Amino acid sequence: MAILVLGGAGYIGSHTVYELIGSGADVVVADNLETGHREAVHPQARFYQGDIRSRDFLDRLFQQEAIDAVIHFAANSLVGESMMNPLKYYDNNLCGTKVLLEAMVAHNVRKIVFSSTAATYGEPVNIPILETDPAHPTNTYGETKLAMERMFHWVGKAHGLRYVSLRYFNACGAHKSGKIGEMHQPETHLIPIILQVPLGKRKSVSIYGEDYDTRDGTCVRDYIHVTDLAQAHILAVEYLNRGGESDIFNLGNGVGFTVKEVIECARKVTGHPIPAISAPRRAGDPAQLVASSEKAKNILGWNPQYDDLETIIASAWNFHRKR
Ligand code: UFG
């Protein structure tokens, strides 16, 4: 039986496919290639181009392949964009997941691991954030991911489907081979934007807000290496295979860095002065997001390997320089 990776040509999806194939799994990838890259799909995975909002596409896929579990990355994930175009997020993230769940129930596929996000919490009440903390998203992206989690909950109750929702904090870094990494078009994420300066693609990096209630006034985020995130998906599938109950897990390092600290670290890694300029706050940004991942460590047996920001940025730098 194969594992179906939806959105397996995207950033976190493609890294997960590499880890799955490395672990000996049989992998099928589906992606509409709207933001994903065909060349990022591992050559040993069977690839189908199509959209999860198409029931016909999903029916053909489930008929053609013997799928045991689904890992679902096929969603839009930009905080800023979600505030400007909320309906795009309701359409792809929520409506897409509705069609997917209908197809899974119809084809008797009952296990799913799902990309959720720290953005479900909104402004946290505690740092580090626990899975039991209140979830009040401050942006449309987080709102749609929270609604997707609730959809899994109710569909699970009605149809015996089990899910693991993985709430990622800030995914970053690149595969150790340098073959795959983060490449969005246009790029909006902090670390790849910073690295565009030493690559000569931009003159400076803008700091979105320096008046937050944090140690240097800039937003604090918990940066977690994409390969560590990928490993968590394999552990989540194993957990469901062992009969584990539906559950939600944070995935982060438990250490927060400000935007200014990330820029400083990138200066050290690249040896480039990387000029930074002050810019207004970006809509929807909470001041601080730092995870407690104790639950994933205790229950899934997750053991992140890349806990050092310099190593993480160096892996991203290695990928971008090779390109
Ligand atoms: N930032 C800048 N300048 C930039 C880009 C970003 O100052 O040019 C700041 C942002 O305002 C934010 C921080 O850098 O404070 C990180 O921004 P990213 O866009 O890299 O990431 P986000 O924190 O907005 O969002 C990411 C994922 C979400 C996830 C969230 C959880 O995109 O899917 O992390 O922390 F929900």
py3Dmol code that shows the C-alpha trace and the ligand (Angstrom):
import py3Dmol

protein = """\
ATOM      1  CA  MET A   1       0.000   0.000   0.000  1.00  0.00           C
ATOM      2  CA  ALA A   2       1.176   3.508  -0.804  1.00  0.00           C
ATOM      3  CA  ILE A   3       1.144   6.829   1.024  1.00  0.00           C
ATOM      4  CA  LEU A   4      -0.483   9.642  -0.952  1.00  0.00           C
ATOM      5  CA  VAL A   5       1.229  13.002  -0.478  1.00  0.00           C
ATOM      6  CA  LEU A   6      -1.012  15.866  -1.601  1.00  0.00           C
ATOM      7  CA  GLY A   7       1.052  18.973  -2.299  1.00  0.00           C
ATOM      8  CA  GLY A   8       4.188  16.824  -2.528  1.00  0.00           C
ATOM      9  CA  ALA A   9       5.836  19.229  -4.989  1.00  0.00           C
ATOM     10  CA  GLY A  10       5.757  22.075  -2.476  1.00  0.00           C
ATOM     11  CA  TYR A  11       8.318  23.052   0.109  1.00  0.00           C
ATOM     12  CA  ILE A  12       7.464  20.892   3.124  1.00  0.00           C
ATOM     13  CA  GLY A  13       5.744  18.256   0.968  1.00  0.00           C
ATOM     14  CA  SER A  14       8.798  17.626  -1.217  1.00  0.00           C
ATOM     15  CA  HIS A  15      11.052  17.241   1.832  1.00  0.00           C
ATOM     16  CA  THR A  16       8.590  14.802   3.388  1.00  0.00           C
ATOM     17  CA  VAL A  17       8.563  12.731   0.184  1.00  0.00           C
ATOM     18  CA  TYR A  18      12.386  12.521   0.322  1.00  0.00           C
ATOM     19  CA  GLU A  19      12.251  11.283   3.926  1.00  0.00           C
ATOM     20  CA  LEU A  20       9.422   8.818   3.184  1.00  0.00           C
ATOM     21  CA  ILE A  21      11.290   7.312   0.238  1.00  0.00           C
ATOM     22  CA  GLY A  22      14.442   7.193   2.365  1.00  0.00           C
ATOM     23  CA  SER A  23      12.462   5.152   4.911  1.00  0.00           C
ATOM     24  CA  GLY A  24      11.424   2.652   2.209  1.00  0.00           C
ATOM     25  CA  ALA A  25       7.810   3.796   1.725  1.00  0.00           C
ATOM     26  CA  ASP A  26       5.900   3.538  -1.560  1.00  0.00           C
ATOM     27  CA  VAL A  27       4.896   7.141  -2.348  1.00  0.00           C
ATOM     28  CA  VAL A  28       2.334   8.710  -4.683  1.00  0.00           C
ATOM     29  CA  VAL A  29       2.455  12.490  -5.107  1.00  0.00           C
ATOM     30  CA  ALA A  30      -0.389  14.714  -6.323  1.00  0.00           C
ATOM     31  CA  ASP A  31       0.061  18.441  -6.850  1.00  0.00           C
ATOM     32  CA  ASN A  32      -1.625  21.062  -9.044  1.00  0.00           C
ATOM     33  CA  LEU A  33       1.807  22.750  -9.520  1.00  0.00           C
ATOM     34  CA  GLU A  34       0.277  26.159  -8.787  1.00  0.00           C
ATOM     35  CA  THR A  35       2.990  26.838  -6.209  1.00  0.00           C
ATOM     36  CA  GLY A  36       4.833  23.494  -6.263  1.00  0.00           C
ATOM     37  CA  HIS A  37       7.706  22.506  -8.551  1.00  0.00           C
ATOM     38  CA  ARG A  38       7.693  19.324 -10.653  1.00  0.00           C
ATOM     39  CA  GLU A  39      11.481  19.035 -10.348  1.00  0.00           C
ATOM     40  CA  ALA A  40      11.211  18.982  -6.532  1.00  0.00           C
ATOM     41  CA  VAL A  41       9.310  15.670  -6.636  1.00  0.00           C
ATOM     42  CA  HIS A  42      11.546  12.738  -5.766  1.00  0.00           C
ATOM     43  CA  PRO A  43      12.162  10.639  -8.928  1.00  0.00           C
ATOM     44  CA  GLN A  44      11.016   7.444  -7.168  1.00  0.00           C
ATOM     45  CA  ALA A  45       7.550   8.862  -6.353  1.00  0.00           C
ATOM     46  CA  ARG A  46       4.655   8.335  -8.815  1.00  0.00           C
ATOM     47  CA  PHE A  47       3.432  11.807  -9.785  1.00  0.00           C
ATOM     48  CA  TYR A  48      -0.102  12.938 -10.721  1.00  0.00           C
ATOM     49  CA  GLN A  49      -0.821  16.532 -11.659  1.00  0.00           C
ATOM     50  CA  GLY A  50      -4.252  17.636 -10.479  1.00  0.00           C
ATOM     51  CA  ASP A  51      -6.257  19.649  -8.004  1.00  0.00           C
ATOM     52  CA  ILE A  52      -7.871  18.343  -4.817  1.00  0.00           C
ATOM     53  CA  ARG A  53     -10.963  20.444  -5.560  1.00  0.00           C
ATOM     54  CA  SER A  54     -11.636  18.065  -8.472  1.00  0.00           C
ATOM     55  CA  ARG A  55     -13.567  15.016  -7.292  1.00  0.00           C
ATOM     56  CA  ASP A  56     -12.963  13.338 -10.688  1.00  0.00           C
ATOM     57  CA  PHE A  57      -9.221  13.710 -10.268  1.00  0.00           C
ATOM     58  CA  LEU A  58      -9.294  12.266  -6.746  1.00  0.00           C
ATOM     59  CA  ASP A  59     -11.600   9.393  -7.745  1.00  0.00           C
ATOM     60  CA  ARG A  60      -9.240   8.389 -10.568  1.00  0.00           C
ATOM     61  CA  LEU A  61      -6.262   8.598  -8.209  1.00  0.00           C
ATOM     62  CA  PHE A  62      -7.856   6.449  -5.506  1.00  0.00           C
ATOM     63  CA  GLN A  63      -9.026   3.925  -8.131  1.00  0.00           C
ATOM     64  CA  GLN A  64      -5.607   3.669  -9.747  1.00  0.00           C
ATOM     65  CA  GLU A  65      -3.480   3.484  -6.592  1.00  0.00           C
ATOM     66  CA  ALA A  66      -3.891   1.415  -3.420  1.00  0.00           C
ATOM     67  CA  ILE A  67      -3.661   4.209  -0.842  1.00  0.00           C
ATOM     68  CA  ASP A  68      -3.302   3.397   2.837  1.00  0.00           C
ATOM     69  CA  ALA A  69      -2.889   6.925   4.267  1.00  0.00           C
ATOM     70  CA  VAL A  70      -2.901  10.519   3.052  1.00  0.00           C
ATOM     71  CA  ILE A  71      -0.523  13.315   4.005  1.00  0.00           C
ATOM     72  CA  HIS A  72      -2.205  16.589   3.123  1.00  0.00           C
ATOM     73  CA  PHE A  73      -0.043  19.642   2.304  1.00  0.00           C
ATOM     74  CA  ALA A  74      -2.191  20.933  -0.571  1.00  0.00           C
ATOM     75  CA  ALA A  75      -3.166  24.368   0.722  1.00  0.00           C
ATOM     76  CA  ASN A  76      -2.266  28.054   0.443  1.00  0.00           C
ATOM     77  CA  SER A  77      -0.146  29.223   3.345  1.00  0.00           C
ATOM     78  CA  LEU A  78       0.743  32.920   3.234  1.00  0.00           C
ATOM     79  CA  VAL A  79      -0.441  35.067   6.111  1.00  0.00           C
ATOM     80  CA  GLY A  80      -0.197  38.372   4.205  1.00  0.00           C
ATOM     81  CA  GLU A  81      -1.915  37.056   1.057  1.00  0.00           C
ATOM     82  CA  SER A  82      -4.710  35.519   3.138  1.00  0.00           C
ATOM     83  CA  MET A  83      -5.556  38.963   4.524  1.00  0.00           C
ATOM     84  CA  MET A  84      -5.790  40.469   1.028  1.00  0.00           C
ATOM     85  CA  ASN A  85      -7.559  37.549  -0.667  1.00  0.00           C
ATOM     86  CA  PRO A  86      -9.449  35.621   2.042  1.00  0.00           C
ATOM     87  CA  LEU A  87     -11.794  33.808  -0.349  1.00  0.00           C
ATOM     88  CA  LYS A  88      -8.845  32.175  -2.134  1.00  0.00           C
ATOM     89  CA  TYR A  89      -8.032  30.564   1.240  1.00  0.00           C
ATOM     90  CA  TYR A  90     -11.610  29.472   1.906  1.00  0.00           C
ATOM     91  CA  ASP A  91     -11.787  27.993  -1.594  1.00  0.00           C
ATOM     92  CA  ASN A  92      -8.529  26.048  -1.760  1.00  0.00           C
ATOM     93  CA  ASN A  93      -8.014  25.209   1.904  1.00  0.00           C
ATOM     94  CA  LEU A  94     -11.547  24.533   3.097  1.00  0.00           C
ATOM     95  CA  CYS A  95     -13.436  23.564  -0.071  1.00  0.00           C
ATOM     96  CA  GLY A  96     -10.448  21.506  -1.253  1.00  0.00           C
ATOM     97  CA  THR A  97     -10.348  19.590   2.023  1.00  0.00           C
ATOM     98  CA  LYS A  98     -14.107  18.997   1.875  1.00  0.00           C
ATOM     99  CA  VAL A  99     -13.787  17.347  -1.560  1.00  0.00           C
ATOM    100  CA  LEU A 100     -10.774  15.363  -0.358  1.00  0.00           C
ATOM    101  CA  LEU A 101     -12.633  14.031   2.676  1.00  0.00           C
ATOM    102  CA  GLU A 102     -15.634  13.051   0.541  1.00  0.00           C
ATOM    103  CA  ALA A 103     -13.308  11.090  -1.750  1.00  0.00           C
ATOM    104  CA  MET A 104     -11.431   9.473   1.160  1.00  0.00           C
ATOM    105  CA  VAL A 105     -14.674   8.314   2.769  1.00  0.00           C
ATOM    106  CA  ALA A 106     -15.974   7.006  -0.580  1.00  0.00           C
ATOM    107  CA  HIS A 107     -12.748   5.055  -1.212  1.00  0.00           C
ATOM    108  CA  ASN A 108     -12.422   3.845   2.373  1.00  0.00           C
ATOM    109  CA  VAL A 109      -9.135   5.617   3.148  1.00  0.00           C
ATOM    110  CA  ARG A 110      -9.325   6.460   6.866  1.00  0.00           C
ATOM    111  CA  LYS A 111      -5.951   7.877   7.936  1.00  0.00           C
ATOM    112  CA  ILE A 112      -4.745  11.403   7.277  1.00  0.00           C
ATOM    113  CA  VAL A 113      -1.841  13.538   8.482  1.00  0.00           C
ATOM    114  CA  PHE A 114      -2.480  17.203   7.959  1.00  0.00           C
ATOM    115  CA  SER A 115      -0.365  20.408   7.794  1.00  0.00           C
ATOM    116  CA  SER A 116      -1.745  22.806  10.327  1.00  0.00           C
ATOM    117  CA  THR A 117      -0.066  25.877  11.707  1.00  0.00           C
ATOM    118  CA  ALA A 118       0.881  28.009  14.672  1.00  0.00           C
ATOM    119  CA  ALA A 119      -1.328  30.630  13.021  1.00  0.00           C
ATOM    120  CA  THR A 120      -4.345  28.762  14.485  1.00  0.00           C
ATOM    121  CA  TYR A 121      -3.488  30.224  17.919  1.00  0.00           C
ATOM    122  CA  GLY A 122      -3.517  33.928  17.040  1.00  0.00           C
ATOM    123  CA  GLU A 123      -2.010  36.059  19.833  1.00  0.00           C
ATOM    124  CA  PRO A 124      -0.885  33.418  22.318  1.00  0.00           C
ATOM    125  CA  VAL A 125      -1.920  33.532  25.966  1.00  0.00           C
ATOM    126  CA  ASN A 126       1.218  31.613  27.030  1.00  0.00           C
ATOM    127  CA  ILE A 127       4.754  31.224  25.703  1.00  0.00           C
ATOM    128  CA  PRO A 128       5.637  28.482  24.910  1.00  0.00           C
ATOM    129  CA  ILE A 129       2.266  27.618  23.364  1.00  0.00           C
ATOM    130  CA  LEU A 130       0.573  24.357  24.332  1.00  0.00           C
ATOM    131  CA  GLU A 131      -1.895  22.473  22.140  1.00  0.00           C
ATOM    132  CA  THR A 132      -4.557  23.030  24.811  1.00  0.00           C
ATOM    133  CA  ASP A 133      -4.193  26.833  24.643  1.00  0.00           C
ATOM    134  CA  PRO A 134      -7.047  28.846  23.089  1.00  0.00           C
ATOM    135  CA  ALA A 135      -7.085  29.153  19.294  1.00  0.00           C
ATOM    136  CA  HIS A 136      -8.236  32.570  18.061  1.00  0.00           C
ATOM    137  CA  PRO A 137      -6.539  33.178  14.688  1.00  0.00           C
ATOM    138  CA  THR A 138      -5.569  36.738  13.749  1.00  0.00           C
ATOM    139  CA  ASN A 139      -5.513  35.991  10.016  1.00  0.00           C
ATOM    140  CA  THR A 140      -7.616  34.192   7.416  1.00  0.00           C
ATOM    141  CA  TYR A 141      -4.935  31.602   6.782  1.00  0.00           C
ATOM    142  CA  GLY A 142      -4.963  30.443  10.416  1.00  0.00           C
ATOM    143  CA  GLU A 143      -8.763  30.600  10.467  1.00  0.00           C
ATOM    144  CA  THR A 144      -9.064  28.237   7.475  1.00  0.00           C
ATOM    145  CA  LYS A 145      -6.544  25.790   8.982  1.00  0.00           C
ATOM    146  CA  LEU A 146      -8.452  25.748  12.269  1.00  0.00           C
ATOM    147  CA  ALA A 147     -11.696  25.131  10.364  1.00  0.00           C
ATOM    148  CA  MET A 148      -9.993  22.261   8.511  1.00  0.00           C
ATOM    149  CA  GLU A 149      -8.999  20.716  11.853  1.00  0.00           C
ATOM    150  CA  ARG A 150     -12.613  20.930  13.009  1.00  0.00           C
ATOM    151  CA  MET A 151     -13.765  19.366   9.732  1.00  0.00           C
ATOM    152  CA  PHE A 152     -11.460  16.385  10.380  1.00  0.00           C
ATOM    153  CA  HIS A 153     -12.829  16.121  13.898  1.00  0.00           C
ATOM    154  CA  TRP A 154     -16.494  15.872  12.877  1.00  0.00           C
ATOM    155  CA  VAL A 155     -15.913  13.777   9.753  1.00  0.00           C
ATOM    156  CA  GLY A 156     -13.742  11.490  11.879  1.00  0.00           C
ATOM    157  CA  LYS A 157     -16.575  10.988  14.355  1.00  0.00           C
ATOM    158  CA  ALA A 158     -19.118  10.267  11.614  1.00  0.00           C
ATOM    159  CA  HIS A 159     -16.993   8.066   9.354  1.00  0.00           C
ATOM    160  CA  GLY A 160     -14.321   6.492  11.571  1.00  0.00           C
ATOM    161  CA  LEU A 161     -11.512   8.488   9.967  1.00  0.00           C
ATOM    162  CA  ARG A 162      -8.458   9.214  12.160  1.00  0.00           C
ATOM    163  CA  TYR A 163      -6.236  12.259  11.718  1.00  0.00           C
ATOM    164  CA  VAL A 164      -3.061  13.806  13.065  1.00  0.00           C
ATOM    165  CA  SER A 165      -2.878  17.565  12.749  1.00  0.00           C
ATOM    166  CA  LEU A 166       0.653  18.963  12.880  1.00  0.00           C
ATOM    167  CA  ARG A 167       0.795  22.630  13.826  1.00  0.00           C
ATOM    168  CA  TYR A 168       4.065  23.852  12.329  1.00  0.00           C
ATOM    169  CA  PHE A 169       5.795  26.902  13.605  1.00  0.00           C
ATOM    170  CA  ASN A 170       8.199  28.597  11.123  1.00  0.00           C
ATOM    171  CA  ALA A 171       9.436  26.016   8.633  1.00  0.00           C
ATOM    172  CA  CYS A 172      12.844  26.853   7.175  1.00  0.00           C
ATOM    173  CA  GLY A 173      16.130  25.392   5.915  1.00  0.00           C
ATOM    174  CA  ALA A 174      16.725  22.942   3.081  1.00  0.00           C
ATOM    175  CA  HIS A 175      17.536  19.289   2.393  1.00  0.00           C
ATOM    176  CA  LYS A 176      21.154  18.389   3.199  1.00  0.00           C
ATOM    177  CA  SER A 177      21.790  17.407  -0.444  1.00  0.00           C
ATOM    178  CA  GLY A 178      20.953  20.968  -1.522  1.00  0.00           C
ATOM    179  CA  LYS A 179      18.674  19.473  -4.220  1.00  0.00           C
ATOM    180  CA  ILE A 180      15.432  20.819  -2.769  1.00  0.00           C
ATOM    181  CA  GLY A 181      14.649  23.818  -0.576  1.00  0.00           C
ATOM    182  CA  GLU A 182      12.325  26.756  -0.166  1.00  0.00           C
ATOM    183  CA  MET A 183      11.390  28.511  -3.430  1.00  0.00           C
ATOM    184  CA  HIS A 184       8.155  30.463  -3.475  1.00  0.00           C
ATOM    185  CA  GLN A 185       7.138  32.819  -6.254  1.00  0.00           C
ATOM    186  CA  PRO A 186       6.920  35.569  -5.111  1.00  0.00           C
ATOM    187  CA  GLU A 187       8.906  34.916  -1.950  1.00  0.00           C
ATOM    188  CA  THR A 188       7.443  36.303   1.296  1.00  0.00           C
ATOM    189  CA  HIS A 189       9.149  34.240   4.017  1.00  0.00           C
ATOM    190  CA  LEU A 190      11.783  35.897   6.130  1.00  0.00           C
ATOM    191  CA  ILE A 191      14.838  33.628   5.722  1.00  0.00           C
ATOM    192  CA  PRO A 192      14.721  33.220   1.899  1.00  0.00           C
ATOM    193  CA  ILE A 193      14.038  36.968   1.594  1.00  0.00           C
ATOM    194  CA  ILE A 194      17.080  37.776   3.724  1.00  0.00           C
ATOM    195  CA  LEU A 195      19.227  35.428   1.597  1.00  0.00           C
ATOM    196  CA  GLN A 196      18.130  37.221  -1.583  1.00  0.00           C
ATOM    197  CA  VAL A 197      20.321  40.151  -0.484  1.00  0.00           C
ATOM    198  CA  PRO A 198      23.693  38.293  -0.550  1.00  0.00           C
ATOM    199  CA  LEU A 199      22.462  36.526  -3.721  1.00  0.00           C
ATOM    200  CA  GLY A 200      22.178  39.978  -5.346  1.00  0.00           C
ATOM    201  CA  LYS A 201      18.407  39.670  -5.947  1.00  0.00           C
ATOM    202  CA  ARG A 202      17.450  42.542  -3.647  1.00  0.00           C
ATOM    203  CA  LYS A 203      19.297  45.434  -2.035  1.00  0.00           C
ATOM    204  CA  SER A 204      17.909  45.180   1.511  1.00  0.00           C
ATOM    205  CA  VAL A 205      15.417  43.411   3.747  1.00  0.00           C
ATOM    206  CA  SER A 206      12.402  45.233   5.227  1.00  0.00           C
ATOM    207  CA  ILE A 207      11.624  44.712   8.910  1.00  0.00           C
ATOM    208  CA  TYR A 208       7.840  44.637   9.313  1.00  0.00           C
ATOM    209  CA  GLY A 209       7.289  46.480  12.564  1.00  0.00           C
ATOM    210  CA  GLU A 210       9.783  47.484  15.256  1.00  0.00           C
ATOM    211  CA  ASP A 211       7.213  48.482  17.882  1.00  0.00           C
ATOM    212  CA  TYR A 212       6.058  45.061  19.080  1.00  0.00           C
ATOM    213  CA  ASP A 213       6.214  44.212  22.755  1.00  0.00           C
ATOM    214  CA  THR A 214       9.299  41.980  22.359  1.00  0.00           C
ATOM    215  CA  ARG A 215      12.972  42.264  23.413  1.00  0.00           C
ATOM    216  CA  ASP A 216      14.000  44.375  20.383  1.00  0.00           C
ATOM    217  CA  GLY A 217      10.556  45.434  19.116  1.00  0.00           C
ATOM    218  CA  THR A 218      10.478  42.934  16.211  1.00  0.00           C
ATOM    219  CA  CYS A 219       8.347  39.777  15.950  1.00  0.00           C
ATOM    220  CA  VAL A 220       9.541  36.580  17.625  1.00  0.00           C
ATOM    221  CA  ARG A 221       9.185  33.278  15.773  1.00  0.00           C
ATOM    222  CA  ASP A 222      10.171  29.650  16.392  1.00  0.00           C
ATOM    223  CA  TYR A 223      12.217  28.442  13.389  1.00  0.00           C
ATOM    224  CA  ILE A 224      12.138  24.705  12.730  1.00  0.00           C
ATOM    225  CA  HIS A 225      14.109  22.817  10.084  1.00  0.00           C
ATOM    226  CA  VAL A 226      12.020  21.350   7.275  1.00  0.00           C
ATOM    227  CA  THR A 227      13.693  17.909   7.565  1.00  0.00           C
ATOM    228  CA  ASP A 228      12.658  17.737  11.223  1.00  0.00           C
ATOM    229  CA  LEU A 229       9.104  18.588  10.165  1.00  0.00           C
ATOM    230  CA  ALA A 230       9.277  15.908   7.453  1.00  0.00           C
ATOM    231  CA  GLN A 231      10.344  13.284  10.017  1.00  0.00           C
ATOM    232  CA  ALA A 232       7.341  14.166  12.176  1.00  0.00           C
ATOM    233  CA  HIS A 233       5.001  13.188   9.308  1.00  0.00           C
ATOM    234  CA  ILE A 234       6.524   9.720   9.107  1.00  0.00           C
ATOM    235  CA  LEU A 235       6.126   9.342  12.884  1.00  0.00           C
ATOM    236  CA  ALA A 236       2.522  10.549  12.627  1.00  0.00           C
ATOM    237  CA  VAL A 237       1.687   7.920   9.975  1.00  0.00           C
ATOM    238  CA  GLU A 238       3.325   5.242  12.169  1.00  0.00           C
ATOM    239  CA  TYR A 239       1.281   6.495  15.129  1.00  0.00           C
ATOM    240  CA  LEU A 240      -1.966   6.128  13.142  1.00  0.00           C
ATOM    241  CA  ASN A 241      -0.833   2.682  11.933  1.00  0.00           C
ATOM    242  CA  ARG A 242      -0.417   1.662  15.592  1.00  0.00           C
ATOM    243  CA  GLY A 243      -4.069   2.605  16.143  1.00  0.00           C
ATOM    244  CA  GLY A 244      -3.354   6.041  17.658  1.00  0.00           C
ATOM    245  CA  GLU A 245      -6.344   8.310  18.197  1.00  0.00           C
ATOM    246  CA  SER A 246      -6.890  11.561  16.327  1.00  0.00           C
ATOM    247  CA  ASP A 247      -4.794  14.317  17.865  1.00  0.00           C
ATOM    248  CA  ILE A 248      -3.065  17.675  17.379  1.00  0.00           C
ATOM    249  CA  PHE A 249       0.672  18.288  17.893  1.00  0.00           C
ATOM    250  CA  ASN A 250       2.835  21.425  17.835  1.00  0.00           C
ATOM    251  CA  LEU A 251       6.125  21.216  15.945  1.00  0.00           C
ATOM    252  CA  GLY A 252       8.725  23.814  16.830  1.00  0.00           C
ATOM    253  CA  ASN A 253      12.095  24.185  18.519  1.00  0.00           C
ATOM    254  CA  GLY A 254      10.784  25.917  21.632  1.00  0.00           C
ATOM    255  CA  VAL A 255      13.183  28.832  21.133  1.00  0.00           C
ATOM    256  CA  GLY A 256      12.141  32.185  19.714  1.00  0.00           C
ATOM    257  CA  PHE A 257      14.251  34.534  17.581  1.00  0.00           C
ATOM    258  CA  THR A 258      13.374  38.119  16.680  1.00  0.00           C
ATOM    259  CA  VAL A 259      13.448  39.294  13.063  1.00  0.00           C
ATOM    260  CA  LYS A 260      16.594  41.318  13.866  1.00  0.00           C
ATOM    261  CA  GLU A 261      18.299  38.261  15.411  1.00  0.00           C
ATOM    262  CA  VAL A 262      17.539  36.192  12.307  1.00  0.00           C
ATOM    263  CA  ILE A 263      19.033  38.902  10.073  1.00  0.00           C
ATOM    264  CA  GLU A 264      22.140  39.083  12.299  1.00  0.00           C
ATOM    265  CA  CYS A 265      22.561  35.310  12.149  1.00  0.00           C
ATOM    266  CA  ALA A 266      22.265  35.369   8.332  1.00  0.00           C
ATOM    267  CA  ARG A 267      24.993  38.054   8.213  1.00  0.00           C
ATOM    268  CA  LYS A 268      27.245  35.678  10.147  1.00  0.00           C
ATOM    269  CA  VAL A 269      26.460  32.682   7.908  1.00  0.00           C
ATOM    270  CA  THR A 270      26.849  34.539   4.594  1.00  0.00           C
ATOM    271  CA  GLY A 271      29.553  37.058   5.525  1.00  0.00           C
ATOM    272  CA  HIS A 272      27.412  39.746   3.824  1.00  0.00           C
ATOM    273  CA  PRO A 273      26.354  43.003   5.600  1.00  0.00           C
ATOM    274  CA  ILE A 274      22.639  42.498   4.557  1.00  0.00           C
ATOM    275  CA  PRO A 275      21.217  46.024   4.994  1.00  0.00           C
ATOM    276  CA  ALA A 276      17.855  46.144   6.815  1.00  0.00           C
ATOM    277  CA  ILE A 277      15.267  48.931   6.657  1.00  0.00           C
ATOM    278  CA  SER A 278      12.301  49.711   8.874  1.00  0.00           C
ATOM    279  CA  ALA A 279       8.827  49.086   7.396  1.00  0.00           C
ATOM    280  CA  PRO A 280       5.246  49.188   8.754  1.00  0.00           C
ATOM    281  CA  ARG A 281       3.722  46.163  10.515  1.00  0.00           C
ATOM    282  CA  ARG A 282       2.282  43.451   8.255  1.00  0.00           C
ATOM    283  CA  ALA A 283      -1.444  42.783   8.770  1.00  0.00           C
ATOM    284  CA  GLY A 284      -2.243  39.632  10.744  1.00  0.00           C
ATOM    285  CA  ASP A 285       1.202  39.136  12.366  1.00  0.00           C
ATOM    286  CA  PRO A 286       1.115  38.095  16.049  1.00  0.00           C
ATOM    287  CA  ALA A 287       4.026  39.468  18.118  1.00  0.00           C
ATOM    288  CA  GLN A 288       5.320  36.094  19.336  1.00  0.00           C
ATOM    289  CA  LEU A 289       4.876  32.458  18.344  1.00  0.00           C
ATOM    290  CA  VAL A 290       6.992  29.896  20.183  1.00  0.00           C
ATOM    291  CA  ALA A 291       6.000  26.248  20.554  1.00  0.00           C
ATOM    292  CA  SER A 292       6.010  23.715  23.267  1.00  0.00           C
ATOM    293  CA  SER A 293       6.593  20.458  21.344  1.00  0.00           C
ATOM    294  CA  GLU A 294       6.775  18.193  24.391  1.00  0.00           C
ATOM    295  CA  LYS A 295       3.607  16.398  23.322  1.00  0.00           C
ATOM    296  CA  ALA A 296       5.049  15.440  19.886  1.00  0.00           C
ATOM    297  CA  LYS A 297       8.255  14.290  21.594  1.00  0.00           C
ATOM    298  CA  ASN A 298       6.430  12.199  24.191  1.00  0.00           C
ATOM    299  CA  ILE A 299       3.674  10.667  22.065  1.00  0.00           C
ATOM    300  CA  LEU A 300       5.118  10.548  18.536  1.00  0.00           C
ATOM    301  CA  GLY A 301       8.729  10.063  19.663  1.00  0.00           C
ATOM    302  CA  TRP A 302       9.769  13.144  17.656  1.00  0.00           C
ATOM    303  CA  ASN A 303      13.399  14.108  18.110  1.00  0.00           C
ATOM    304  CA  PRO A 304      14.343  17.209  16.075  1.00  0.00           C
ATOM    305  CA  GLN A 305      17.976  17.193  14.964  1.00  0.00           C
ATOM    306  CA  TYR A 306      18.481  20.821  13.859  1.00  0.00           C
ATOM    307  CA  ASP A 307      18.051  22.976  16.937  1.00  0.00           C
ATOM    308  CA  ASP A 308      20.585  25.631  15.994  1.00  0.00           C
ATOM    309  CA  LEU A 309      19.498  28.644  13.897  1.00  0.00           C
ATOM    310  CA  GLU A 310      22.935  29.072  12.322  1.00  0.00           C
ATOM    311  CA  THR A 311      22.904  25.466  11.011  1.00  0.00           C
ATOM    312  CA  ILE A 312      19.358  25.953   9.713  1.00  0.00           C
ATOM    313  CA  ILE A 313      20.215  29.170   7.850  1.00  0.00           C
ATOM    314  CA  ALA A 314      23.439  27.567   6.534  1.00  0.00           C
ATOM    315  CA  SER A 315      21.379  24.724   4.984  1.00  0.00           C
ATOM    316  CA  ALA A 316      19.094  27.261   3.258  1.00  0.00           C
ATOM    317  CA  TRP A 317      22.152  29.230   2.090  1.00  0.00           C
ATOM    318  CA  ASN A 318      23.711  26.030   0.679  1.00  0.00           C
ATOM    319  CA  PHE A 319      20.527  25.357  -1.362  1.00  0.00           C
ATOM    320  CA  HIS A 320      20.178  28.914  -2.701  1.00  0.00           C
ATOM    321  CA  ARG A 321      23.840  29.213  -3.668  1.00  0.00           C
ATOM    322  CA  LYS A 322      23.629  25.916  -5.600  1.00  0.00           C
ATOM    323  CA  ARG A 323      20.658  27.256  -7.561  1.00  0.00           C
TER     324      ARG A 323
END
"""
ligand_1 = """\
36
UFG
N 9.170 39.506 8.053
C 9.840 40.708 7.890
N 10.265 41.018 6.632
C 10.049 40.232 5.549
C 9.365 39.005 5.732
C 8.935 38.680 7.007
O 10.043 41.463 8.833
O 10.451 40.604 4.437
C 8.733 39.131 9.396
C 7.239 38.883 9.512
O 6.535 40.074 9.721
C 7.192 37.906 10.668
C 8.495 37.127 10.556
O 9.341 37.911 9.729
O 7.208 38.615 11.870
C 8.315 35.775 9.909
O 7.559 35.970 8.717
P 7.319 34.792 7.657
O 6.507 35.402 6.543
O 8.613 34.168 7.309
O 6.488 33.731 8.458
P 5.124 33.891 9.280
O 5.495 33.883 10.733
O 4.289 35.007 8.797
O 4.332 32.588 8.863
C 4.953 31.341 8.864
C 4.203 30.451 7.904
C 2.841 30.198 8.407
C 2.850 29.755 9.842
C 3.628 30.702 10.699
C 3.692 30.181 12.093
O 4.136 31.055 6.626
O 2.306 29.164 7.632
O 4.928 30.811 10.152
O 4.617 30.871 12.872
F 1.593 29.749 10.317
"""
view = py3Dmol.view(width=600, height=400)
view.addModel(protein, "pdb")
view.setStyle({"model": 0}, {"cartoon": {"style": "trace"}})
view.addModel(ligand_1, "xyz")
view.setStyle({"model": 1}, {"stick": {}})
view.zoomTo()
view.show()
